[in-house]
Amino acid sequence: MHAFDVLGDPVRRRILELLAEGEAPAGAVCAIVSAEFGITQPAVSQHLRVLREQGFASVRADGRRRLYAVDARGLQQASDWLSPFERFWRGPLAALGTELKRGQRARRLDADADAVHDRADGPADPPRDEE
């Protein structure tokens, strides 16, 4: 099975999204996925098995619980396949990064100018009480 065959299923993608947040017990993954997709616990278990067998997820026993986590091997296979195509988005993403940095710099310069202006005006003297 190719990495994209695994990732092509929305249930498996959702499971990976949950696992990307950190290690999770099978029961918690099952509860969330069952509620979102309306599938049974055995169906979720089958998806977890596919993810495990294809190198996308790992599992470890913790007492009676089975804790799942992302395994980078499957994701690396997908990344390797995609790498010849990176040139199609690398340039536009770099340009976006440059524009974001320009905007951050402009906001910082504006804030610095406002601070200098505020210091030049000085703090307003509080009104004095007449005695």
C-alpha positions, 0 to 999 in steps of 0.5 A: 500500500502506498503512503497516499493510499493510507492518507487518502482515507479521511478517517485515517487522516483524522486519526493522524491529526489527533495523534499529531497533538500527542500520544493518545489512548485508543479509547479516546481516539475511537470515541472522537472518530466514532462520533465524528464519522458515525463508525463503530469501534471495530471500524476505527480499530481497523483504521488504527491497524492500517496506520500501524502496519503501514508505518504511520502510527506506533502503539505501546501498552500502558497497563491495560491501555494502548497508547497510539502516537504518530510514527514518522516512517509513513509520513517520510514516504509521503514526503519523499514522493512529494519532494520532486514537486516542492519547486511548485510551492517553495517559491510562492511560500518563500515570497509569502514569508518575505511579505509577512516579515515586511509587514511585521517590520513595518508594524514594529517601525510604526510602533517605535515611531508612536512610542518616540512621539508619545515620549516627546509629548511627555506625560500630561500633568494631572490637574491640581486641586485648588486649595 
